[in-house]
């Protein structure tokens, strides 16, 4: 369906919002109906067939939690489960908007919106094809491949789609091997800078001298081995995206230099006194938790705020049970083609062994295990005996120090459950069998 043939219902208690949306959509859609009072939703839906509802997430109760939006979304879906709903939300309500998408919303618009982007969003939602694709990850044409059917990964995909075009600084959190670099590349592919450079730097591996030279560049003779002028990574990434991996491993002196550049948006190469303006979109990643980064003896708080407009948590594979076999089949096909072994498949024992394993090395370990299985396979059907997991990961795990103090056990349990639930405090409290207030008290107790 085209927008010009659509009948749209707008529900918002703000007269200015109703007027602005009505003026924008009346010339684009077949009919636009505006309503200030959400209590009339049932009556309106019984009188007229709508193709789309645009619904505010907060009304006049004085409680800006967005729970009213979820309530009225559920009401609409109970009356007409096929009616597509686009929510209007504030920028800070991203997690709540994601919850609404799981509840049945098709998409959401962040205030303040841009008219053309809003029209594109609505046109996409009302088309049948977009309706199907809205629940499925659709990478950009040249995007690096991210795979996952789990709710945890759907959250990641949604944030990539929504945050990609915003130019906001993003901090990607996650264990080693979870695919943080793929998330960074996907964000770039969904950004307005996708046709400009994507430059990755593993800053955690740079020494103090290399840090400045690598990031900011140097002039000939700036130090002993400087045989010529060298452009730094900031300048190389100009107008594009700069991805700083392992940001949590740089020292305080390096942090101060990085902060200065991010504040001033200029770099000064080693050996030069001439500042060079740079225009980059910054993405950082670390395997440390935010709680670890909050220690000001190790990491500057002002730098955290600078690099972390929004964070994306990439879940470990042990919390993505639905994705293990899907990823396994993807890597099977990939390496079957690479090593000219066609028509390979898993038998039940292979699949069962995959599902039973906890993957301490995450997706990276799964990838290597499948590559090894394909290389060593002698039959077209892989059995459990063909699947051998990394002895490195097992050895690291077996030598992990254990602390059985009650406080330590409780703290680790809380961290694990909150990580599993992607920071959702209500869900974590319920899983731990305590109230939200009790969980907050424990978070304060352990400085989390």
SVG drawing of the C-alpha trace seen along z (x, -y; Angstrom):
<svg xmlns="http://www.w3.org/2000/svg" viewBox="-19 -26 86 66">
<polyline fill="none" stroke="black" stroke-width="0.4" points="0.0,0.0 1.1,-3.5 1.0,-6.4 -1.4,-8.3 -4.0,-5.5 -3.7,-5.2 -6.0,-6.3 -4.0,-7.3 -5.0,-7.8 -2.8,-10.1 -3.2,-10.0 -1.3,-12.5 -2.3,-14.8 -0.1,-17.6 -2.1,-19.9 1.1,-21.2 2.2,-17.6 -1.3,-16.8 -1.3,-20.0 2.2,-19.5 1.6,-15.8 -1.8,-16.6 -0.4,-19.4 2.5,-17.2 0.4,-14.1 -2.9,-15.5 -1.2,-16.3 0.4,-12.9 -2.3,-10.5 -5.8,-9.7 -7.2,-10.7 -5.8,-11.8 -7.8,-11.6 -6.3,-13.3 -7.3,-12.5 -6.2,-14.0 -7.8,-11.6 -6.6,-7.9 -9.7,-6.7 -11.6,-7.1 -9.4,-4.6 -11.9,-1.7 -14.7,-3.9 -12.6,-5.2 -11.4,-1.8 -15.0,-0.5 -16.2,-3.3 -13.5,-3.3 -10.8,-1.1 -7.3,-2.6 -4.2,-1.5 -1.8,-3.0 -1.9,-4.5 0.7,-7.0 0.7,-6.8 2.4,-8.9 4.1,-7.0 3.3,-9.5 0.0,-11.2 -1.3,-13.6 -1.0,-11.4 2.3,-13.2 4.2,-9.9 6.6,-10.0 7.5,-6.3 6.0,-5.4 3.9,-2.7 0.8,-4.4 2.0,-4.0 2.5,-0.3 -1.0,-0.1 -2.7,-1.8 -0.6,0.2 -1.9,3.4 -5.4,2.0 -5.1,1.3 -3.7,4.7 -6.5,6.4 -9.1,4.6 -7.3,4.8 -4.2,7.1 -3.3,6.2 -3.3,2.4 0.3,1.2 1.4,-1.2 4.2,-3.7 5.2,-5.2 6.3,-8.7 9.0,-8.7 11.8,-10.8 15.4,-10.1 16.1,-8.8 13.4,-6.2 15.3,-3.9 15.0,-0.8 11.3,-1.4 10.7,-1.7 12.5,1.6 10.1,3.1 7.2,1.6 8.5,3.2 8.4,6.6 4.9,5.9 3.7,5.3 4.7,1.8 6.0,1.7 8.4,-1.2 9.0,-4.4 9.8,-8.0 12.2,-9.9 11.3,-13.5 12.2,-15.9 11.8,-14.3 12.7,-15.4 9.7,-15.5 11.2,-13.6 12.5,-10.8 9.1,-10.6 7.3,-10.3 9.8,-7.6 9.2,-5.7 5.5,-5.7 5.6,-4.8 7.8,-1.8 5.6,-0.6 2.3,-0.7 3.8,1.2 3.3,5.0 6.9,5.7 8.2,3.4 5.8,4.9 7.5,8.3 11.0,6.8 10.4,4.7 10.8,7.8 13.8,9.1 17.3,7.8 18.0,6.3 21.7,5.4 22.7,2.6 23.9,3.7 27.5,4.1 27.0,4.7 29.2,7.2 27.1,10.2 25.5,10.3 23.3,13.3 20.8,14.0 17.2,14.8 17.4,14.4 15.6,11.4 19.0,10.2 20.3,9.9 17.1,8.4 17.7,5.6 21.2,5.1 19.9,5.0 17.2,2.5 19.7,0.2 22.0,0.4 19.1,-0.6 18.0,-3.4 21.3,-4.8 23.2,-4.3 22.0,-7.5 22.2,-9.7 26.0,-10.4 25.9,-9.8 29.1,-8.4 28.5,-4.8 30.2,-2.5 30.0,1.2 30.3,3.5 30.7,7.2 33.1,10.1 35.9,11.1 34.6,13.0 31.1,11.7 31.4,9.7 31.8,6.1 33.8,5.2 30.9,6.5 28.5,4.3 30.7,1.3 30.9,2.0 27.1,2.5 26.6,-0.9 28.9,-2.5 27.0,-0.8 23.7,-2.3 25.1,-5.7 25.1,-8.8 28.9,-8.3 28.7,-4.8 30.4,-5.9 33.3,-7.4 36.2,-5.6 35.7,-3.1 39.0,-3.1 39.6,-0.6 42.4,-1.0 43.2,1.4 44.2,-1.3 44.7,1.1 47.8,2.5 49.5,-0.9 52.4,-2.1 52.4,-5.7 54.6,-6.9 52.8,-4.8 49.4,-6.0 50.0,-9.7 51.7,-8.8 49.1,-6.3 46.1,-8.4 47.3,-11.9 50.1,-11.4 53.6,-12.8 55.9,-15.0 59.3,-14.0 61.9,-14.1 59.4,-14.2 61.2,-11.3 64.2,-9.0 62.4,-6.7 60.1,-9.3 61.5,-9.2 58.6,-11.2 55.2,-12.8 52.5,-10.3 48.8,-10.8 47.1,-9.7 44.0,-7.5 41.8,-10.5 42.8,-12.3 42.4,-9.1 38.9,-8.6 37.9,-12.3 34.2,-12.5 33.9,-8.8 33.8,-6.5 36.7,-5.9 36.4,-2.7 38.6,-2.6 38.7,1.0 39.7,2.0 39.3,-1.5 39.2,-0.3 42.9,0.6 44.5,-2.8 46.2,-4.6 45.1,-7.9 47.7,-10.0 46.4,-8.6 42.8,-9.2 43.6,-12.9 45.1,-13.3 42.1,-11.5 39.6,-13.6 41.3,-16.9 40.9,-15.8 37.3,-14.8 36.4,-18.1 38.2,-20.3 37.7,-18.2 41.2,-19.0 44.5,-17.0 48.1,-18.2 50.5,-15.7 53.7,-14.9 56.4,-17.5 53.9,-20.0 52.3,-23.1 49.5,-23.3 46.1,-21.9 44.1,-20.1 40.3,-20.0 38.7,-16.5 35.1,-15.4 34.6,-11.8 31.8,-9.6 33.3,-7.9 32.6,-4.2 34.5,-2.6 34.4,0.9 35.6,2.7 35.3,6.1 35.1,4.3 31.8,3.7 30.6,0.1 31.1,0.7 34.8,1.3 35.1,-1.8 33.5,-3.9 36.7,-3.6 38.2,-7.0 41.6,-5.7 41.6,-3.7 39.3,-5.6 38.3,-9.3 34.6,-9.8 34.5,-12.8 35.9,-10.6 33.3,-7.9 30.5,-10.5 32.2,-11.8 32.5,-8.4 29.2,-6.9 26.2,-8.8 24.6,-5.4 25.9,-2.0 25.2,1.3 25.7,4.5 26.6,7.5 25.4,10.6 27.7,13.6 26.8,16.7 25.7,18.6 22.7,16.2 21.8,16.8 20.7,20.4 18.4,19.9 21.4,18.6 23.9,21.4 22.7,23.8 21.8,20.9 25.4,19.6 26.8,23.1 25.0,23.7 26.2,20.4 29.8,21.2 29.3,24.7 28.2,23.3 31.0,20.6 33.8,23.1 32.3,25.8 32.6,23.4 36.1,22.2 37.5,25.7 35.5,27.1 33.5,29.6 29.9,29.3 26.6,30.7 27.8,30.9 25.2,31.2 24.9,31.9 23.4,35.0 21.4,35.0 24.4,35.8 26.4,32.9 23.5,30.5 23.0,31.7 26.6,31.3 26.5,27.7 23.5,26.9 25.0,28.4 28.2,26.4 28.5,23.1 31.1,21.4 33.4,19.4 35.1,18.1 31.7,17.0 31.0,16.7 34.8,16.7 35.2,20.1 32.1,21.5 33.5,20.2 36.9,21.9 35.2,25.1 33.2,25.3 36.2,24.5 38.1,27.3 35.2,29.7 34.8,28.9 38.6,29.3 38.8,32.6 35.5,34.1 35.7,37.3 31.9,37.7 29.2,35.4 27.3,35.7 29.1,34.3 28.8,36.2 29.5,35.2 32.9,36.7 33.8,34.2 33.1,31.3 36.1,30.4 36.1,27.3 39.1,25.1 41.4,26.5 42.6,22.9 39.1,21.8 38.7,24.9 42.2,24.4 41.4,20.7 38.1,21.6 39.5,24.4 42.2,22.1 39.8,19.3 40.2,18.3 37.2,19.2 36.0,17.0 33.2,18.6 32.7,15.7 29.0,15.1 29.3,11.4 31.3,12.4 28.9,15.1 25.9,12.7 27.7,9.9 28.6,12.3 25.1,13.7 23.6,10.2 26.1,9.2 25.3,12.3 21.6,11.9 21.6,8.2 23.9,8.9 21.7,11.8 18.7,9.4 20.5,6.6 20.3,4.3 16.5,4.7 16.3,4.2 12.6,5.4 13.3,8.6 16.5,9.2 14.9,8.7 12.1,11.1 14.7,13.8 16.7,13.3 13.5,13.6 13.8,10.2 12.1,6.8 13.4,4.0 14.1,1.9 16.1,4.9 18.1,5.2 18.9,1.5 20.1,1.7 22.4,4.6 23.7,2.6 24.6,-0.3 26.1,2.1 28.5,3.5 29.1,0.2 27.6,1.5"/>
</svg>
